[in-house]
Amino acid sequence: MNPRPPATRASGVRADATAILTLGLPLLVNNLALAGMSVADTVMGGRLGGQALAAIAVGVSYYQIFMISGLGIMMALSPLVAHAYGSGDDAGVGDYARHGAVIGGVLTLVLVAGLLAVGPVLALIGTAPAIIPDAVGFVHSMAFGIPAFVGFQALRFVSEGTGRTQPMMVVAVLGLAFNVFANWVFMYGRLGMPALGPVGTGVATALVWWVMFAALAAYVARHPAYRPYAIFRRPRLPTLARSREILGLGLPFAGSMLAEGGLFSAAGLMIGTLGATRVAAHQIALNYAALMFMAPLAFHSATTICVGHALGRGAPAAARRAGFVGIALCGSLMLLSAIVIAFGSEAIAALYTTDAEVRRLAAGLLLYAALFQLSDGLQVGAAGALRGFKDARVPLVIAIAAYWGVGFPLAFVLGVVRGGGPASVWIGLIAGLTVCALALNGRYLWLTAPRRQAARARL
């Protein structure tokens, strides 16, 4: 799993690209399957009408705030485990896994409490009254799946840190198939079940997370590759040092993700005050952009793993090079995505809905989405490389400044205060992503400069 460092720069780049692609392709399938669940929810919800789709969109905007928080904190396990694995510390891998489980249990209580408070929050921010009942039912149903979601992410990032990414791919594909089936049953009222509409989407997704968690836990418990780590050994009381190490990375990671995801959620909630048609169009454009984002996100994770393994074995120059290769891959993928959207926006919108007005608005918003694809790829690639170096606090400051110091004010002023509508809100999103991409890549250049690496090695 940790080959000897290549002898030349060109062969090193090829080896890094091969390693990132090998780790990233299963994660790409995993991410596309997970995003496919959201696409299935949106497409199947669209068949229920614009108001049902709007309720799902608002519910997702609220739910994602909590989902991102849990995901970000558990994500700390990936670089920590990667460093331990790269240095041959099997006991450390297992210890991180068990501490992650304890932290995840506490985290679950916090997230569920936040989800159950959705009703008053939606009313407070002025969400269209007709949307609120189904949106609340959707979020309350999703809360049931939070314990499984957090548990799945903990096992996922431990497995990723050891370089085993295939299990998540298999489990996610099975989860996608089950999600479509469960949506059919609970949304439309099949096999003797009542037709729950948008609420049925939440019920289906919660059940899917439990199925996926059970499948991955069974695999990790039984596969011999995980036995050296004794992940399911009877846990000891968590130590303060190890818990602080995980939270010291996890909280800033979550904050960075929440800064970005929160901006998109805030955009959805802002547009939620403009009526069901505009909300539905925004949800289609955002849903497709999120689907395309799954590709660089997969190679972001693979970059973190490769960088972490190199640092664990004491090869900072190789780690730096792997980070640059990962950033280039992520940027290239999103440039290709931008070209596809630019030439196919109307066809993409038609896949989601038969409503002519929603389709027209969504096609226009997709063109705005094409504008931020390259920035999105470069920022997520740099974030993955920095996470491999366990650099969390400065990227958090960058994310907050870019998304909430630049993106949110522009979106709010242009879209709401000046009445520019969804298109003007998306201008704010573009600005925030571009500023973040430039700053994160600058941070990576500074942090990994050879003279700085040499100075760090002497300490």
C-alpha positions as CSV (number, residue, x, y, z in Angstrom):
1,M,0.0,0.0,0.0
2,N,3.0,2.3,0.5
3,P,5.3,1.9,-2.5
4,R,8.9,3.2,-2.5
5,P,9.0,6.9,-3.6
6,P,9.6,7.2,-7.3
7,A,13.1,8.2,-8.6
8,T,12.1,11.0,-10.9
9,R,9.6,13.9,-10.8
10,A,7.7,12.6,-13.9
11,S,7.4,9.1,-12.6
12,G,6.4,10.5,-9.3
13,V,3.6,12.5,-10.8
14,R,2.4,9.4,-12.7
15,A,2.6,7.3,-9.6
16,D,0.6,9.9,-7.6
17,A,-2.0,10.2,-10.3
18,T,-2.4,6.5,-10.4
19,A,-2.7,6.2,-6.7
20,I,-5.2,9.0,-6.5
21,L,-7.3,7.5,-9.3
22,T,-7.1,4.0,-7.8
23,L,-8.4,5.3,-4.5
24,G,-10.7,7.9,-6.0
25,L,-12.6,5.9,-8.6
26,P,-14.4,3.7,-6.0
27,L,-15.1,6.9,-4.0
28,L,-16.5,8.5,-7.2
29,V,-18.9,5.7,-7.6
30,N,-19.7,6.0,-3.9
31,N,-20.3,9.7,-4.1
32,L,-22.4,9.4,-7.3
33,A,-24.5,6.8,-5.7
34,L,-25.1,9.0,-2.7
35,A,-25.8,12.0,-4.9
36,G,-28.0,9.8,-7.0
37,M,-30.2,9.4,-3.9
38,S,-30.7,13.1,-3.8
39,V,-31.4,13.2,-7.6
40,A,-33.9,10.3,-7.2
41,D,-35.6,12.3,-4.4
42,T,-35.8,15.4,-6.6
43,V,-36.9,13.6,-9.7
44,M,-39.5,11.5,-8.0
45,G,-40.6,14.4,-5.9
46,G,-41.0,16.5,-9.1
47,R,-43.7,14.1,-10.3
48,L,-45.8,15.1,-7.3
49,G,-45.8,18.8,-8.4
50,G,-44.0,22.0,-7.8
51,Q,-45.1,22.4,-4.2
52,A,-44.0,19.0,-3.2
53,L,-40.6,19.6,-4.9
54,A,-40.3,22.9,-3.1
55,A,-41.0,21.2,0.3
56,I,-38.2,18.7,-0.4
57,A,-35.9,21.5,-1.4
58,V,-36.5,23.5,1.7
59,G,-36.2,20.4,3.9
60,V,-32.9,19.4,2.3
61,S,-31.6,23.0,2.8
62,Y,-32.3,22.7,6.5
63,Y,-31.2,19.1,6.9
64,Q,-27.9,19.6,5.1
65,I,-26.7,22.0,7.8
66,F,-26.7,19.2,10.3
67,M,-25.6,16.5,7.9
68,I,-22.5,18.5,7.0
69,S,-21.7,19.1,10.6
70,G,-21.7,15.4,11.3
71,L,-19.8,14.6,8.2
72,G,-17.1,17.2,8.8
73,I,-16.3,16.0,12.3
74,M,-16.1,12.4,11.3
75,M,-13.9,13.4,8.4
76,A,-11.1,14.1,10.8
77,L,-10.6,10.3,11.1
78,S,-9.4,10.0,7.5
79,P,-6.1,12.0,7.7
80,L,-5.5,10.8,11.3
81,V,-5.9,7.2,10.3
82,A,-3.9,7.8,7.1
83,H,-0.9,9.1,9.1
84,A,-1.1,6.2,11.5
85,Y,-1.4,3.7,8.7
86,G,1.5,5.3,6.8
87,S,3.7,4.9,9.8
88,G,2.7,1.3,10.5
89,D,0.8,2.1,13.7
90,D,-2.0,-0.5,13.6
91,A,-3.0,0.1,17.3
92,G,-3.4,3.8,16.5
93,V,-5.8,3.1,13.7
94,G,-8.0,1.1,16.0
95,D,-7.8,3.6,18.7
96,Y,-8.9,6.4,16.4
97,A,-11.8,4.3,15.2
98,R,-13.1,3.6,18.7
99,H,-12.7,7.2,19.8
100,G,-14.6,8.3,16.7
101,A,-17.5,6.0,17.7
102,V,-17.8,7.6,21.1
103,I,-17.6,11.1,19.7
104,G,-20.2,10.1,17.0
105,G,-22.6,9.0,19.7
106,V,-22.5,12.3,21.5
107,L,-22.7,14.2,18.2
108,T,-25.9,12.3,17.2
109,L,-27.8,13.6,20.2
110,V,-26.9,17.2,19.2
111,L,-27.8,16.7,15.5
112,V,-31.2,15.1,16.2
113,A,-32.2,17.9,18.6
114,G,-31.4,20.5,15.9
115,L,-33.5,18.6,13.3
116,L,-36.5,18.4,15.6
117,A,-36.5,22.2,15.9
118,V,-37.1,22.7,12.2
119,G,-40.7,24.0,12.4
120,P,-40.2,27.2,14.3
121,V,-37.0,28.0,12.3
122,L,-38.8,27.8,9.0
123,A,-41.6,29.9,10.2
124,L,-39.2,32.4,11.7
125,I,-37.3,32.9,8.4
126,G,-40.5,33.4,6.4
127,T,-40.7,30.2,4.4
128,A,-43.9,30.1,2.3
129,P,-46.6,28.7,4.7
130,A,-47.9,26.1,2.1
131,I,-44.4,24.5,2.1
132,I,-43.8,24.2,5.8
133,P,-45.9,21.1,6.8
134,D,-44.3,18.8,4.3
135,A,-40.8,20.2,4.8
136,V,-41.1,19.7,8.6
137,G,-42.4,16.1,8.1
138,F,-39.5,15.4,5.7
139,V,-36.9,16.7,8.2
140,H,-38.4,14.9,11.2
141,S,-38.3,11.6,9.2
142,M,-34.7,12.2,8.3
143,A,-33.8,12.7,12.0
144,F,-34.5,9.0,12.5
145,G,-31.5,8.1,10.2
146,I,-28.9,10.4,11.8
147,P,-27.4,7.8,14.2
148,A,-26.9,5.5,11.2
149,F,-25.5,8.3,9.1
150,V,-22.9,9.3,11.7
151,G,-21.9,5.6,12.3
152,F,-21.6,5.0,8.6
153,Q,-19.3,8.0,8.1
154,A,-17.1,7.0,11.0
155,L,-16.5,3.6,9.6
156,R,-16.1,5.0,6.1
157,F,-13.4,7.4,7.0
158,V,-11.5,4.8,9.0
159,S,-11.6,2.5,6.0
160,E,-10.6,5.3,3.7
161,G,-7.6,6.2,5.9
162,T,-6.2,2.6,5.5
163,G,-6.6,2.9,1.7
164,R,-9.6,0.6,1.4
165,T,-12.2,2.5,-0.6
166,Q,-14.0,-0.3,-2.4
167,P,-16.4,-1.3,0.4
168,M,-18.1,2.1,0.4
169,M,-18.6,1.9,-3.3
170,V,-20.5,-1.4,-3.1
171,V,-22.6,-0.3,-0.1
172,A,-23.5,3.0,-1.7
173,V,-24.7,1.4,-4.9
174,L,-26.9,-1.0,-2.9
175,G,-28.1,2.0,-0.9
176,L,-29.1,3.8,-4.1
177,A,-31.1,0.9,-5.4
178,F,-32.9,0.6,-2.0
179,N,-33.5,4.3,-1.9
180,V,-35.4,4.3,-5.2
181,F,-37.5,1.3,-4.1
182,A,-38.2,2.9,-0.7
183,N,-39.2,6.2,-2.4
184,W,-41.6,4.3,-4.7
185,V,-43.2,2.6,-1.7
186,F,-43.4,5.5,0.8
187,M,-43.9,8.5,-1.6
188,Y,-46.5,7.0,-3.8
189,G,-48.1,4.6,-1.4
190,R,-47.2,1.2,-2.9
191,L,-47.3,-2.3,-1.4
192,G,-50.1,-1.3,1.0
193,M,-48.3,1.7,2.5
194,P,-50.0,5.1,2.6
195,A,-48.9,7.7,0.1
196,L,-46.7,10.1,2.2
197,G,-45.5,12.4,-0.6
198,P,-42.5,14.5,0.4
199,V,-42.5,13.0,3.9
200,G,-42.1,9.6,2.4
201,T,-38.8,10.8,0.9
202,G,-37.5,11.4,4.4
203,V,-38.7,8.0,5.6
204,A,-37.0,6.3,2.7
205,T,-33.7,8.1,3.1
206,A,-33.6,7.4,6.9
207,L,-34.1,3.7,6.3
208,V,-31.4,3.7,3.6
209,W,-28.8,5.0,6.1
210,W,-29.6,2.2,8.5
211,V,-29.2,-0.4,5.8
212,M,-25.9,1.1,4.6
213,F,-24.5,1.4,8.2
214,A,-25.4,-2.2,8.9
215,A,-23.8,-3.5,5.7
216,L,-20.6,-1.6,6.2
217,A,-20.3,-2.5,9.9
218,A,-20.8,-6.2,9.0
219,Y,-18.1,-6.0,6.3
220,V,-15.5,-4.3,8.5
221,A,-16.3,-6.7,11.4
222,R,-15.8,-9.8,9.2
223,H,-13.1,-8.9,6.7
224,P,-9.5,-10.0,7.7
225,A,-7.9,-6.8,6.4
226,Y,-9.3,-4.9,9.4
227,R,-8.4,-7.5,12.1
228,P,-5.0,-5.9,12.9
229,Y,-6.8,-2.7,14.0
230,A,-9.2,-4.5,16.4
231,I,-11.8,-1.8,15.7
232,F,-14.7,-3.6,17.5
233,R,-12.6,-4.6,20.5
234,R,-14.3,-3.7,23.8
235,P,-13.7,0.1,24.1
236,R,-11.8,1.6,26.9
237,L,-12.7,5.0,28.3
238,P,-11.7,7.6,25.7
239,T,-8.6,9.6,26.5
240,L,-8.7,13.4,26.6
241,A,-5.6,13.7,24.3
242,R,-7.0,11.5,21.5
243,S,-10.5,13.1,21.7
244,R,-8.9,16.6,21.5
245,E,-6.9,15.5,18.5
246,I,-10.0,14.3,16.6
247,L,-12.1,17.3,17.6
248,G,-9.2,19.6,17.0
249,L,-9.3,18.7,13.3
250,G,-13.0,17.6,13.1
251,L,-14.5,20.8,14.4
252,P,-12.6,23.1,11.9
253,F,-13.3,20.6,9.1
254,A,-17.0,20.7,9.9
255,G,-16.8,24.5,10.2
256,S,-15.2,24.8,6.7
257,M,-17.8,22.5,5.2
258,L,-20.6,24.2,7.0
259,A,-19.4,27.6,5.8
260,E,-19.7,26.4,2.2
261,G,-22.7,24.1,2.6
262,G,-24.4,26.7,4.9
263,L,-24.1,29.3,2.1
264,F,-25.8,27.0,-0.3
265,S,-28.5,26.1,2.3
266,A,-28.9,29.8,3.0
267,A,-29.3,30.5,-0.7
268,G,-32.1,27.8,-0.8
269,L,-33.8,29.3,2.2
270,M,-33.6,32.8,0.7
271,I,-35.1,31.6,-2.5
272,G,-37.7,29.7,-0.5
273,T,-39.3,33.1,0.3
274,L,-39.8,33.8,-3.5
275,G,-42.4,31.1,-4.2
276,A,-42.6,27.4,-5.2
277,T,-41.7,27.8,-8.9
278,R,-38.4,29.6,-8.2
279,V,-37.5,27.2,-5.4
280,A,-38.1,24.2,-7.6
281,A,-35.9,25.7,-10.4
282,H,-33.2,26.5,-7.9
283,Q,-33.3,22.9,-6.5
284,I,-32.9,21.4,-9.9
285,A,-29.9,23.6,-10.8
286,L,-28.3,23.0,-7.3
287,N,-29.0,19.3,-7.4
288,Y,-27.3,18.8,-10.8
289,A,-24.3,21.0,-9.7
290,A,-24.0,18.9,-6.5
291,L,-24.1,15.7,-8.6
292,M,-21.1,17.0,-10.7
293,F,-19.3,18.0,-7.5
294,M,-19.2,14.4,-6.4
295,A,-16.4,13.7,-8.9
296,P,-13.8,16.2,-7.5
297,L,-15.0,15.4,-4.0
298,A,-14.0,11.8,-4.5
299,F,-10.5,12.8,-5.6
300,H,-10.3,15.3,-2.8
301,S,-10.7,12.4,-0.4
302,A,-8.1,10.3,-2.3
303,T,-5.7,13.2,-2.2
304,T,-6.1,13.5,1.6
305,I,-5.3,9.8,1.9
306,C,-2.2,9.9,-0.4
307,V,-0.8,13.0,1.3
308,G,-1.4,11.4,4.7
309,H,0.3,8.1,3.8
310,A,3.3,10.0,2.5
311,L,3.6,12.1,5.6
312,G,3.1,9.1,7.8
313,R,6.1,7.4,6.2
314,G,8.2,10.6,6.5
315,A,8.2,11.8,2.9
316,P,7.0,15.5,2.9
317,A,8.2,16.2,-0.6
318,A,6.2,13.3,-2.0
319,A,3.2,14.5,0.1
320,R,3.5,18.0,-1.5
321,R,3.6,16.6,-5.0
322,A,0.6,14.3,-4.4
323,G,-1.3,17.4,-3.2
324,F,-0.6,19.3,-6.4
325,V,-1.6,16.3,-8.5
326,G,-4.9,16.0,-6.7
327,I,-5.6,19.7,-7.1
328,A,-5.0,19.4,-10.9
329,L,-7.2,16.4,-11.2
330,C,-10.1,18.1,-9.4
331,G,-9.8,21.3,-11.4
332,S,-9.7,19.4,-14.7
333,L,-12.8,17.4,-13.9
334,M,-14.8,20.5,-13.0
335,L,-13.6,22.3,-16.2
336,L,-15.1,19.5,-18.2
337,S,-18.3,19.7,-16.1
338,A,-18.6,23.4,-16.9
339,I,-18.4,22.6,-20.7
340,V,-21.1,20.0,-20.4
341,I,-23.5,22.3,-18.5
342,A,-22.9,25.2,-20.9
343,F,-23.9,23.2,-23.9
344,G,-26.6,21.1,-22.3
345,S,-28.5,23.3,-19.7
346,E,-31.9,22.9,-21.3
347,A,-31.6,19.2,-21.8
348,I,-30.5,18.8,-18.2
349,A,-33.4,20.8,-16.9
350,A,-35.8,18.7,-19.0
351,L,-34.7,15.6,-17.2
352,Y,-36.0,16.9,-13.9
353,T,-39.4,18.3,-14.6
354,T,-42.2,18.6,-17.2
355,D,-43.2,22.0,-15.9
356,A,-42.3,24.5,-18.7
357,E,-41.8,27.5,-16.4
358,V,-39.7,25.6,-13.9
359,R,-37.6,24.1,-16.7
360,R,-37.0,27.5,-18.2
361,L,-35.8,29.0,-14.9
362,A,-33.7,26.0,-14.1
363,A,-31.9,26.1,-17.5
364,G,-30.9,29.7,-16.8
365,L,-29.6,28.9,-13.3
366,L,-27.6,26.0,-14.7
367,L,-25.6,28.5,-16.8
368,Y,-24.6,30.3,-13.6
369,A,-23.6,26.9,-12.1
370,A,-21.3,26.4,-15.0
371,L,-19.4,29.6,-14.1
372,F,-18.3,28.3,-10.7
373,Q,-17.4,24.8,-11.7
374,L,-13.6,25.4,-12.1
375,S,-13.4,27.4,-8.8
376,D,-15.3,24.6,-7.0
377,G,-12.9,22.0,-8.3
378,L,-9.8,24.0,-7.4
379,Q,-11.0,24.8,-3.9
380,V,-12.1,21.2,-3.0
381,G,-8.8,19.9,-4.4
382,A,-6.8,22.3,-2.3
383,A,-8.9,21.5,0.8
384,G,-8.2,17.8,0.4
385,A,-4.5,18.4,0.1
386,L,-4.5,20.7,3.2
387,R,-6.4,18.1,5.2
388,G,-3.8,15.5,4.4
389,F,-1.3,17.9,6.1
390,K,-3.8,18.1,9.0
391,D,-4.2,21.8,8.3
392,A,-7.6,22.8,9.6
393,R,-7.8,26.2,11.3
394,V,-6.5,28.6,8.6
395,P,-8.7,26.9,5.9
396,L,-11.7,27.5,8.3
397,V,-10.9,31.2,8.5
398,I,-10.6,31.3,4.7
399,A,-13.9,29.5,4.2
400,I,-15.8,31.8,6.6
401,A,-14.3,34.9,5.1
402,A,-15.0,33.8,1.5
403,Y,-18.4,32.4,1.9
404,W,-19.9,34.6,4.6
405,G,-17.8,37.7,4.1
406,V,-18.1,37.8,0.3
407,G,-20.6,35.2,-0.9
408,F,-23.5,35.7,1.5
409,P,-23.6,39.5,1.5
410,L,-23.6,39.6,-2.3
411,A,-26.3,36.9,-2.5
412,F,-28.5,38.6,0.0
413,V,-28.1,42.2,-1.2
414,L,-28.4,41.4,-4.9
415,G,-31.0,38.7,-4.7
416,V,-33.3,39.8,-1.8
417,V,-32.7,43.4,-0.9
418,R,-32.5,44.6,-4.6
419,G,-35.0,42.0,-5.8
420,G,-32.7,40.3,-8.3
421,G,-34.1,36.9,-7.7
422,P,-32.4,33.5,-7.9
423,A,-29.9,34.5,-10.6
424,S,-28.5,37.3,-8.4
425,V,-28.3,34.9,-5.4
426,W,-26.2,32.6,-7.6
427,I,-23.8,35.5,-8.4
428,G,-23.0,35.6,-4.7
429,L,-22.3,31.9,-4.7
430,I,-19.9,32.3,-7.6
431,A,-18.0,35.1,-5.9
432,G,-17.6,33.1,-2.6
433,L,-16.3,30.0,-4.3
434,T,-13.8,31.9,-6.4
435,V,-12.3,33.8,-3.5
436,C,-12.1,30.6,-1.5
437,A,-10.4,28.7,-4.3
438,L,-7.7,31.4,-4.7
439,A,-7.0,31.6,-1.0
440,L,-6.9,27.9,-0.3
441,N,-4.5,27.3,-3.2
442,G,-2.3,30.1,-1.9
443,R,-2.4,28.6,1.5
444,Y,-1.2,25.2,0.1
445,L,1.7,26.9,-1.8
446,W,2.8,28.7,1.4
447,L,2.4,25.8,3.8
448,T,4.2,23.2,1.6
449,A,7.1,25.5,0.4
450,P,10.3,23.4,0.4
451,R,12.1,25.8,2.8
452,R,9.1,25.5,5.2
453,Q,9.1,21.7,5.0
454,A,12.8,21.6,5.7
455,A,12.4,23.8,8.7
456,R,9.6,21.6,10.0
457,A,11.8,18.5,9.6
458,R,14.5,20.1,11.8
459,L,12.1,20.6,14.7
